[in-house]
Amino acid sequence: MARGSFTLRAGDSRRSPSLSGGGQGGGPRRHLALLGGTTTFADCVVAMRYLAFPTDLVRGPMIRRYEQEFARTIGVRHAISFLAGRVGLYGLLRALGVGPGDEVLLQAPTHIVVANAIRFTGARPVYVDCRLDTYSMDLEQAERRITPRTRVLLLQHTFGIPVDMDAAMALASEHGLEVIEDCVHSLGATYAGKPLGSFGRAAFFSTEETKTISTTMGGMVVTDDVELADRMARYQAGCAWPSAGLTARYLLKLLAYQVLTQPSLHGHVRALYERIGQRQPLPRPTSASELRGERPPRYEQRLTNAQAAVGLRQLRRLAGNVSHRRRVGDAISDWLSQRAIDTPAQPRAAQAALVRYPLWVTDRAQAIRATRDRVVLGTWFTSVLEEATSPAAGDYTMGSCPRAETAARHLVNLPTHQRVRVDDVEELVTTLDRHALLRRHSPSALAGEGRGRVPVRHWQ
């Protein structure tokens, strides 16, 4: 196992009744969803109460309470909520004066909505390749792509694995760049004992349904800068409120996912969902126009009171949520390392909080087929710009980040949420290994396709 990779602390996951138990005999066969497991029945009761008595469904005091608790969790003074993390990023860039003629460094792979937020300001996204041990930005290449127009270093903590913040902050300081942390995957992760999101000028988080906590849709900007926080609060005040109907649909989706992602039901429900396809009535996290790189109508919207109430409840349980995800990740890493299969690495000062566990497979389509009776295998990332109709929609030039392009052909991810047990993930990785789909040496051999070989380097 590579130095700096995740390790199983002796006995942690084996002793946890939430991670094991129940065995594989008796009862319905378990089928894991990629999401779910972050909300509880009590959260759903709160959501139903807002649906039944909708006076403060959209506006109300829970928004401010949620923001205050979020700021306290990250260890900063200010948090400003939005309907999506991308809206917060867009507002943040504008508040920092980023606009036409400016450049923002961001990594590939990422999601099209991140590139869109940059492009919608008039600035140019400048893509930097990823490392293949952490899937985070290659900071050495980032330095080579800095120009006099570069204003922002946007750091994505991919899958919840922290960037080397010492190196990143030193790079930004040397070149006079603003640092924004993209923490959409990494709520609860730390670096040198400090929560991610507390290092740069500001950070943004997501509480969309696939993330560490779920308000179906939602985002948060955090900062310790009083002036910047004031500008963001003014920007938030100018954002539209979602309609009561849309808010109700978000809550109904949260209720539906709470029930339908139960492992005993999910296999049957998933088959029906796939048959319904595009006709399903639940709100989607990303619009068709965004996937084309176009700005949708009503892009700038706020988080609602009912969503904040549900988010606040989950935020107060964050420690247990993250602890569970770490134990699941440790169990997977332990299994892989015992068989000389690579595990993801992290800086020695870091403590990751994996929203999903990334695996490098030799054949993604075969991996999905091999495990489909047990899990909906995650496919972050299938493109250097996830979900985009084409990378060109985000002004990405093919060949500019060859490692990311290669990773986008080989990455799958396992769920780590609180419905996942150790016997679940051990069965899944055993299945993948039985089909000879897991690489027993570093993917660095593929690192330099088209650009020359770039070796993986681990922190000392």
C-alpha positions as CSV (number, residue, x, y, z in Angstrom):
1,M,0.0,0.0,0.0
2,A,1.3,3.4,-0.9
3,R,2.5,5.7,1.8
4,G,-0.1,8.3,2.8
5,S,-3.0,6.0,1.8
6,F,-5.9,5.3,4.1
7,T,-5.4,2.6,6.7
8,L,-7.7,0.5,8.8
9,R,-7.2,1.2,12.5
10,A,-7.3,-2.3,14.1
11,G,-10.8,-3.4,14.8
12,D,-12.6,-0.1,14.2
13,S,-15.1,-1.2,11.7
14,R,-15.4,-4.8,12.9
15,R,-16.7,-3.6,16.3
16,S,-19.3,-1.3,14.9
17,P,-22.8,-2.7,14.9
18,S,-23.8,-0.1,12.2
19,L,-21.2,-1.4,9.9
20,S,-21.5,-5.2,10.2
21,G,-24.1,-7.6,11.5
22,G,-27.0,-9.2,9.9
23,G,-24.7,-11.3,7.8
24,Q,-25.7,-12.4,4.4
25,G,-28.1,-15.1,5.3
26,G,-31.8,-14.5,5.8
27,G,-34.0,-11.6,4.8
28,P,-34.1,-9.9,1.5
29,R,-30.9,-9.5,-0.5
30,R,-29.4,-6.1,0.1
31,H,-28.9,-3.7,-2.8
32,L,-27.0,-0.5,-2.1
33,A,-28.0,2.9,-3.5
34,L,-25.2,5.4,-4.1
35,L,-27.1,7.9,-2.0
36,G,-29.4,7.9,1.0
37,G,-28.5,6.9,4.5
38,T,-27.9,10.5,5.6
39,T,-31.4,11.3,6.6
40,T,-33.5,9.6,9.3
41,F,-37.2,8.9,9.9
42,A,-37.2,11.9,12.3
43,D,-35.8,14.2,9.6
44,C,-38.7,13.0,7.3
45,V,-41.2,13.8,10.1
46,V,-39.9,17.4,10.1
47,A,-40.1,17.6,6.3
48,M,-43.7,16.3,6.4
49,R,-44.6,18.9,9.1
50,Y,-43.5,21.7,6.7
51,L,-45.5,20.1,3.9
52,A,-48.6,19.9,6.1
53,F,-48.2,23.4,7.6
54,P,-46.4,25.4,4.9
55,T,-46.6,28.8,6.4
56,D,-42.8,29.0,6.8
57,L,-42.0,26.4,4.1
58,V,-39.9,28.9,2.1
59,R,-39.0,31.7,4.5
60,G,-38.3,31.5,8.1
61,P,-35.8,31.5,11.0
62,M,-34.2,28.1,10.4
63,I,-32.1,29.5,7.5
64,R,-30.1,31.7,9.8
65,R,-29.7,29.0,12.5
66,Y,-28.5,26.6,9.9
67,E,-26.0,29.1,8.5
68,Q,-24.7,29.8,12.1
69,E,-24.2,26.1,12.8
70,F,-22.5,25.6,9.5
71,A,-20.0,28.4,10.2
72,R,-19.4,27.0,13.6
73,T,-18.8,23.5,12.2
74,I,-16.2,24.8,9.7
75,G,-14.6,27.1,12.3
76,V,-15.3,30.4,10.5
77,R,-17.4,33.4,11.4
78,H,-19.7,33.5,8.4
79,A,-21.8,31.2,6.3
80,I,-24.3,32.2,3.5
81,S,-26.7,29.7,2.1
82,F,-27.9,29.2,-1.5
83,L,-30.0,26.7,-3.4
84,A,-26.9,25.2,-4.9
85,G,-23.1,25.3,-4.3
86,R,-22.6,26.5,-7.9
87,V,-24.7,29.6,-7.2
88,G,-22.5,30.3,-4.1
89,L,-19.4,29.9,-6.3
90,Y,-20.8,32.3,-8.9
91,G,-21.6,34.9,-6.3
92,L,-18.3,34.5,-4.6
93,L,-16.3,35.0,-7.8
94,R,-18.4,38.2,-8.5
95,A,-17.8,39.4,-5.0
96,L,-14.1,39.0,-5.5
97,G,-14.3,41.1,-8.7
98,V,-13.6,38.2,-11.0
99,G,-14.9,38.9,-14.5
100,P,-14.1,39.2,-18.2
101,G,-10.4,38.9,-19.0
102,D,-9.6,37.0,-15.8
103,E,-8.6,33.4,-15.4
104,V,-9.5,30.8,-12.8
105,L,-7.4,27.7,-12.3
106,L,-9.5,24.6,-11.6
107,Q,-8.7,20.9,-11.8
108,A,-10.0,18.3,-14.2
109,P,-12.0,16.2,-13.6
110,T,-14.7,18.3,-12.1
111,H,-18.4,18.9,-12.8
112,I,-19.7,21.1,-15.6
113,V,-21.5,23.4,-13.1
114,V,-18.2,24.4,-11.6
115,A,-16.8,25.5,-15.0
116,N,-20.2,27.2,-15.7
117,A,-20.0,29.3,-12.6
118,I,-16.6,30.6,-13.8
119,R,-17.7,31.1,-17.4
120,F,-21.0,32.9,-16.4
121,T,-18.8,35.7,-14.8
122,G,-17.1,36.2,-18.1
123,A,-13.8,34.7,-16.8
124,R,-12.0,31.9,-18.4
125,P,-11.6,28.5,-16.8
126,V,-8.0,27.2,-17.0
127,Y,-7.9,23.5,-16.5
128,V,-5.1,21.8,-14.5
129,D,-4.5,18.0,-14.6
130,C,-5.1,15.8,-11.6
131,R,-2.7,13.6,-9.7
132,L,-3.6,9.9,-9.9
133,D,-2.9,9.1,-6.3
134,T,-5.3,11.6,-4.8
135,Y,-7.4,12.8,-7.8
136,S,-6.7,16.4,-6.7
137,M,-5.0,19.2,-8.6
138,D,-1.4,18.8,-9.7
139,L,0.0,21.9,-8.1
140,E,3.3,21.8,-10.1
141,Q,1.4,21.9,-13.3
142,A,-0.9,24.6,-11.8
143,E,2.1,26.8,-11.3
144,R,3.1,26.4,-15.0
145,R,-0.4,27.5,-16.1
146,I,-0.4,30.7,-14.1
147,T,-0.4,33.9,-16.2
148,P,-0.7,37.6,-15.4
149,R,-4.5,37.2,-15.9
150,T,-4.8,34.4,-13.2
151,R,-6.9,35.6,-10.3
152,V,-8.1,32.5,-8.4
153,L,-6.8,29.1,-7.4
154,L,-9.9,26.9,-7.1
155,L,-9.0,23.7,-5.1
156,Q,-11.3,20.7,-5.3
157,H,-11.0,18.2,-2.5
158,T,-12.0,15.3,-4.7
159,F,-14.0,12.5,-3.2
160,G,-13.3,14.1,0.2
161,I,-9.5,13.7,0.0
162,P,-7.8,16.9,1.1
163,V,-5.5,18.8,-1.2
164,D,-2.0,19.4,0.2
165,M,-3.0,22.7,1.6
166,D,0.5,23.7,2.7
167,A,1.8,23.5,-0.8
168,A,-1.4,25.1,-2.3
169,M,-1.4,28.1,0.1
170,A,2.3,28.6,-0.5
171,L,1.7,28.6,-4.3
172,A,-1.2,31.1,-4.0
173,S,0.8,33.4,-1.8
174,E,3.8,33.4,-4.1
175,H,1.7,34.4,-7.1
176,G,-0.9,36.6,-5.3
177,L,-3.9,34.4,-6.0
178,E,-7.1,34.1,-4.1
179,V,-7.8,30.6,-2.8
180,I,-11.4,29.2,-3.0
181,E,-11.9,25.7,-1.7
182,D,-14.4,23.5,-3.5
183,C,-15.6,21.4,-0.6
184,V,-18.7,19.8,-2.3
185,H,-17.3,16.3,-1.6
186,S,-15.5,17.0,1.7
187,L,-17.7,18.2,4.5
188,G,-16.1,16.9,7.7
189,A,-12.6,16.4,6.3
190,T,-9.6,18.1,7.9
191,Y,-6.1,19.1,7.2
192,A,-3.5,19.7,10.0
193,G,-6.5,19.4,12.4
194,K,-8.4,22.2,10.8
195,P,-11.7,21.6,8.9
196,L,-11.5,22.0,5.1
197,G,-13.2,25.2,4.1
198,S,-11.3,27.3,6.6
199,F,-8.0,27.8,4.7
200,G,-8.7,30.0,1.7
201,R,-10.4,33.3,1.3
202,A,-13.6,31.4,1.1
203,A,-15.1,28.0,0.4
204,F,-18.3,26.5,-1.0
205,F,-20.1,23.3,0.0
206,S,-23.0,21.3,-1.5
207,T,-25.8,19.6,0.2
208,E,-27.3,18.2,-3.0
209,E,-28.7,14.7,-2.6
210,T,-25.5,12.8,-3.5
211,K,-23.4,14.6,-0.9
212,T,-22.4,14.0,2.7
213,I,-25.6,15.5,4.0
214,S,-28.7,16.1,1.9
215,T,-31.2,18.9,1.6
216,T,-32.0,17.5,-1.9
217,M,-30.6,20.8,-3.3
218,G,-28.5,23.2,-1.4
219,G,-25.1,25.0,-1.1
220,M,-23.2,27.1,1.4
221,V,-20.4,29.7,1.1
222,V,-18.2,30.1,4.2
223,T,-15.6,32.7,5.0
224,D,-13.8,34.4,7.8
225,D,-13.5,37.7,5.9
226,V,-16.1,40.2,7.2
227,E,-16.1,42.4,4.1
228,L,-16.5,39.4,1.8
229,A,-19.2,38.0,4.0
230,D,-21.1,41.3,3.8
231,R,-20.8,41.3,0.0
232,M,-22.1,37.7,-0.1
233,A,-25.0,38.6,2.1
234,R,-26.0,41.4,-0.2
235,Y,-25.7,39.0,-3.2
236,Q,-27.9,36.4,-1.3
237,A,-30.5,39.1,-0.7
238,G,-30.8,39.7,-4.4
239,C,-31.3,36.0,-5.2
240,A,-34.8,34.8,-5.9
241,W,-36.8,32.6,-3.4
242,P,-37.8,29.2,-4.9
243,S,-41.5,28.7,-5.3
244,A,-43.4,26.9,-2.6
245,G,-44.2,24.2,-5.2
246,L,-40.5,23.6,-6.0
247,T,-39.6,23.5,-2.3
248,A,-42.4,20.9,-1.7
249,R,-41.0,18.8,-4.6
250,Y,-37.5,18.9,-3.0
251,L,-39.0,17.7,0.3
252,L,-41.0,15.0,-1.4
253,K,-37.9,13.8,-3.2
254,L,-36.1,13.6,0.2
255,L,-39.0,11.5,1.6
256,A,-39.0,9.3,-1.4
257,Y,-35.3,8.6,-1.3
258,Q,-35.5,7.9,2.5
259,V,-37.8,5.0,1.7
260,L,-36.7,3.8,-1.7
261,T,-33.0,3.7,-1.1
262,Q,-33.5,1.2,1.7
263,P,-31.2,-1.8,0.8
264,S,-34.1,-4.2,1.1
265,L,-36.2,-2.3,-1.4
266,H,-33.7,-0.6,-3.7
267,G,-33.0,-3.4,-6.1
268,H,-36.7,-3.6,-7.2
269,V,-37.2,0.2,-7.1
270,R,-34.1,0.9,-9.2
271,A,-35.3,-1.3,-12.0
272,L,-38.6,0.6,-12.1
273,Y,-36.7,3.9,-12.0
274,E,-34.6,2.9,-15.0
275,R,-37.7,1.9,-16.9
276,I,-39.4,5.3,-16.2
277,G,-36.2,7.1,-17.1
278,Q,-36.6,10.8,-18.2
279,R,-40.4,10.7,-17.4
280,Q,-39.9,10.6,-13.6
281,P,-41.4,13.7,-12.0
282,L,-38.9,14.5,-9.3
283,P,-36.8,17.7,-9.7
284,R,-33.3,17.2,-11.2
285,P,-30.2,18.7,-9.7
286,T,-28.8,19.9,-13.1
287,S,-30.8,21.4,-15.9
288,A,-30.4,20.5,-19.6
289,S,-29.1,24.0,-20.3
290,E,-26.4,23.7,-17.7
291,L,-25.2,20.4,-19.2
292,R,-24.8,22.3,-22.5
293,G,-22.8,25.0,-20.7
294,E,-25.7,27.5,-20.9
295,R,-27.0,29.7,-18.1
296,P,-30.5,28.6,-17.1
297,P,-33.4,30.9,-16.1
298,R,-33.7,31.5,-12.3
299,Y,-30.1,30.4,-11.8
300,E,-29.5,32.5,-8.7
301,Q,-31.8,31.2,-6.0
302,R,-31.8,30.9,-2.2
303,L,-32.1,27.9,0.2
304,T,-35.5,27.6,1.8
305,N,-36.5,27.4,5.4
306,A,-37.7,23.8,5.3
307,Q,-34.5,22.6,3.6
308,A,-32.4,24.5,6.2
309,A,-34.4,22.8,9.0
310,V,-33.6,19.3,7.5
311,G,-30.0,20.3,6.9
312,L,-29.5,21.5,10.4
313,R,-30.6,18.2,11.9
314,Q,-28.1,16.3,9.8
315,L,-25.3,18.8,10.4
316,R,-25.7,18.2,14.2
317,R,-25.1,14.5,13.5
318,L,-22.1,15.1,11.2
319,A,-19.5,13.6,13.5
320,G,-21.2,10.2,13.4
321,N,-21.8,10.4,9.7
322,V,-18.2,11.1,8.9
323,S,-16.9,8.5,11.4
324,H,-19.0,5.9,9.7
325,R,-17.7,6.9,6.2
326,R,-14.1,6.7,7.5
327,R,-14.6,3.2,8.9
328,V,-16.1,2.0,5.6
329,G,-13.2,3.6,3.8
330,D,-10.7,2.0,6.1
331,A,-12.3,-1.4,5.7
332,I,-12.1,-1.1,1.9
333,S,-8.5,0.1,2.0
334,D,-7.6,-2.8,4.4
335,W,-9.0,-5.4,2.0
336,L,-7.3,-3.8,-1.0
337,S,-3.9,-3.4,0.6
338,Q,-3.8,-6.9,1.9
339,R,-4.0,-8.0,-1.8
340,A,-1.4,-5.4,-3.0
341,I,-4.1,-3.4,-4.8
342,D,-3.6,0.4,-4.8
343,T,-5.6,2.5,-2.5
344,P,-6.1,6.3,-2.8
345,A,-3.5,8.4,-1.0
346,Q,-3.8,11.5,1.1
347,P,-1.3,14.1,2.5
348,R,0.1,13.0,5.9
349,A,-1.5,16.0,7.5
350,A,-4.9,15.2,6.1
351,Q,-7.9,13.2,7.4
352,A,-10.2,12.5,4.6
353,A,-14.0,12.1,4.8
354,L,-14.9,10.1,1.8
355,V,-18.3,10.9,0.3
356,R,-17.5,8.0,-2.1
357,Y,-14.6,5.6,-2.3
358,P,-12.8,5.8,-5.6
359,L,-11.6,2.6,-7.3
360,W,-9.6,2.3,-10.5
361,V,-10.9,-0.5,-12.7
362,T,-9.7,-1.9,-15.9
363,D,-13.1,-2.1,-17.5
364,R,-15.8,0.2,-16.2
365,A,-18.7,-1.4,-18.1
366,Q,-17.8,-4.8,-16.9
367,A,-17.4,-3.6,-13.3
368,I,-20.9,-2.2,-13.4
369,R,-22.3,-5.4,-14.9
370,A,-20.5,-7.6,-12.3
371,T,-21.9,-5.7,-9.3
372,R,-25.3,-4.5,-10.5
373,D,-27.2,-7.1,-8.5
374,R,-25.6,-5.6,-5.3
375,V,-25.1,-1.9,-5.9
376,V,-25.5,1.1,-8.2
377,L,-21.8,1.6,-8.8
378,G,-20.8,5.2,-8.8
379,T,-19.3,6.7,-12.0
380,W,-17.7,9.9,-10.8
381,F,-16.1,10.8,-13.2
382,T,-17.1,9.6,-16.6
383,S,-15.8,12.8,-18.2
384,V,-13.3,15.5,-17.4
385,L,-16.5,17.6,-17.1
386,E,-19.0,15.4,-15.4
387,E,-22.5,15.3,-17.0
388,A,-21.6,17.8,-19.7
389,T,-23.0,17.1,-23.2
390,S,-19.4,17.6,-24.3
391,P,-16.2,18.8,-22.5
392,A,-16.3,21.7,-25.1
393,A,-19.4,22.9,-23.4
394,G,-17.1,24.1,-20.6
395,D,-14.4,25.4,-22.9
396,Y,-12.2,22.3,-22.2
397,T,-9.7,21.3,-24.9
398,M,-9.3,17.6,-25.2
399,G,-5.7,16.5,-24.6
400,S,-4.9,19.3,-22.1
401,C,-5.3,17.1,-19.0
402,P,-4.4,13.6,-20.1
403,R,-4.4,12.0,-16.7
404,A,-7.9,13.3,-16.0
405,E,-9.1,12.0,-19.3
406,T,-7.6,8.6,-18.5
407,A,-9.1,8.6,-15.0
408,A,-12.5,9.4,-16.5
409,R,-12.3,6.1,-18.4
410,H,-11.4,4.0,-15.4
411,L,-12.9,5.4,-12.1
412,V,-15.8,3.9,-10.3
413,N,-16.9,4.6,-6.7
414,L,-18.4,2.7,-3.8
415,P,-20.9,4.3,-1.5
416,T,-19.8,5.0,2.1
417,H,-23.1,6.3,3.6
418,Q,-24.6,5.0,6.8
419,R,-26.6,2.1,5.2
420,V,-23.4,0.6,4.0
421,R,-21.9,-2.3,6.0
422,V,-18.4,-3.9,6.0
423,D,-19.8,-7.1,4.6
424,D,-21.4,-5.1,1.7
425,V,-18.2,-3.5,0.6
426,E,-16.1,-6.6,1.1
427,E,-18.4,-8.6,-1.1
428,L,-18.3,-5.8,-3.8
429,V,-14.5,-5.6,-3.9
430,T,-14.2,-9.4,-3.8
431,T,-16.5,-9.5,-6.9
432,L,-14.5,-6.9,-8.7
433,D,-11.3,-8.8,-7.9
434,R,-12.7,-12.1,-9.0
435,H,-13.4,-10.6,-12.4
436,A,-9.8,-9.3,-12.5
437,L,-11.0,-5.7,-12.7
438,L,-8.8,-4.2,-10.0
439,R,-5.3,-3.0,-10.8
440,R,-2.5,-4.4,-8.7
441,H,-0.1,-1.6,-9.6
442,S,-0.3,2.1,-9.7
443,P,-2.3,3.8,-12.5
444,S,0.6,6.1,-12.9
445,A,1.6,4.0,-15.9
446,L,-1.3,5.7,-17.7
447,A,-0.5,9.1,-16.3
448,G,1.2,10.6,-19.3
449,E,-0.8,9.5,-22.2
450,G,-0.2,12.1,-24.9
451,R,2.0,14.2,-22.7
452,G,4.8,11.8,-21.4
453,R,4.8,9.7,-18.3
454,V,4.1,11.5,-15.0
455,P,4.9,9.3,-12.0
456,V,2.7,9.3,-8.9
457,R,4.5,10.9,-6.0
458,H,3.4,10.4,-2.4
459,W,3.9,12.7,0.6
460,Q,6.9,11.9,2.8
